[in-house]
Amino acid sequence: MSRSTISQTASRDLAKIIDDFSNLNIEAGERFIKEFEQKCKNLVDFPKMGRSYEEVAPFLCGIPVDGHIILYKVINDEITIVLVVSGKRV
């Protein structure tokens, strides 16, 4: 894989999640950010590591990160982070 991008919707999701963490536990929020960044780096090297969510949308996959799911699509040589949702929603 060559690269990954984060959609505007996923960016808004992340901002909300980080805001929620900042109200509860700043250290946990910092851990979430580090884990999210690491998972995104891993996806570039191993794009098929996630679980399929094709029943939700074509080409959609997801991987867990601290109670949330990073939903992404792999098209050609690019990974697009589509959404970051609570694991309770999926």
C-alpha positions as CSV (number, residue, x, y, z in Angstrom):
1,M,0.0,0.0,0.0
2,S,1.2,3.5,-0.6
3,R,-0.8,5.8,1.7
4,S,-3.8,6.5,3.8
5,T,-6.2,9.4,4.0
6,I,-8.8,10.4,6.6
7,S,-12.1,11.6,5.3
8,Q,-13.7,14.8,6.6
9,T,-16.4,12.7,8.4
10,A,-13.7,10.6,10.1
11,S,-11.9,13.8,11.1
12,R,-15.0,15.1,12.8
13,D,-15.5,11.7,14.5
14,L,-12.0,11.9,15.9
15,A,-12.5,15.4,17.1
16,K,-15.6,14.3,19.0
17,I,-13.9,11.3,20.4
18,I,-10.9,13.3,21.6
19,D,-13.3,15.9,23.1
20,D,-15.1,13.2,25.0
21,F,-11.8,11.8,26.3
22,S,-10.6,15.3,27.3
23,N,-13.7,15.6,29.5
24,L,-13.1,12.2,31.2
25,N,-9.4,11.3,31.1
26,I,-6.7,13.2,29.2
27,E,-4.2,10.3,29.5
28,A,-6.7,7.9,28.0
29,G,-7.3,10.3,25.2
30,E,-3.6,10.5,24.5
31,R,-3.4,6.7,24.5
32,F,-6.3,6.6,22.0
33,I,-4.6,9.0,19.6
34,K,-1.3,7.0,19.7
35,E,-3.1,3.7,19.2
36,F,-5.2,5.2,16.4
37,E,-2.1,6.5,14.6
38,Q,-0.3,3.1,15.0
39,K,-3.3,1.2,13.6
40,C,-3.4,3.6,10.6
41,K,0.3,3.0,10.0
42,N,-0.3,-0.8,10.2
43,L,-3.1,-0.6,7.7
44,V,-0.8,0.9,5.1
45,D,1.4,-2.3,5.4
46,F,-1.4,-4.8,6.1
47,P,-4.7,-3.5,4.5
48,K,-6.4,-6.8,4.8
49,M,-5.9,-7.1,8.6
50,G,-9.4,-5.7,9.3
51,R,-12.7,-7.4,9.4
52,S,-15.1,-7.1,6.5
53,Y,-18.1,-4.8,6.9
54,E,-19.4,-5.4,3.3
55,E,-22.9,-6.0,4.8
56,V,-22.8,-2.2,5.7
57,A,-21.2,-0.9,2.5
58,P,-19.1,-2.2,-0.4
59,F,-15.3,-2.6,0.3
60,L,-15.8,-1.5,3.9
61,C,-13.5,-3.0,6.5
62,G,-12.9,-2.2,10.2
63,I,-10.4,-2.6,13.0
64,P,-10.9,-2.0,16.7
65,V,-9.2,0.7,18.6
66,D,-10.0,1.3,22.3
67,G,-13.7,0.7,22.2
68,H,-14.1,2.2,18.8
69,I,-14.0,0.9,15.2
70,I,-11.9,2.5,12.5
71,L,-14.0,1.9,9.3
72,Y,-12.0,2.1,6.1
73,K,-12.0,1.2,2.4
74,V,-9.1,0.0,0.3
75,I,-9.4,1.1,-3.3
76,N,-6.4,0.6,-5.6
77,D,-3.4,1.5,-3.6
78,E,-5.1,3.9,-1.2
79,I,-6.7,3.4,2.2
80,T,-9.4,5.8,3.2
81,I,-10.5,6.1,6.8
82,V,-14.2,6.6,6.3
83,L,-15.6,6.7,9.9
84,V,-14.5,6.2,13.5
85,V,-17.5,4.9,15.5
86,S,-18.2,3.5,18.9
87,G,-17.8,-0.3,19.0
88,K,-21.3,-0.3,20.5
89,R,-22.8,1.0,17.2
90,V,-21.4,-1.7,15.0
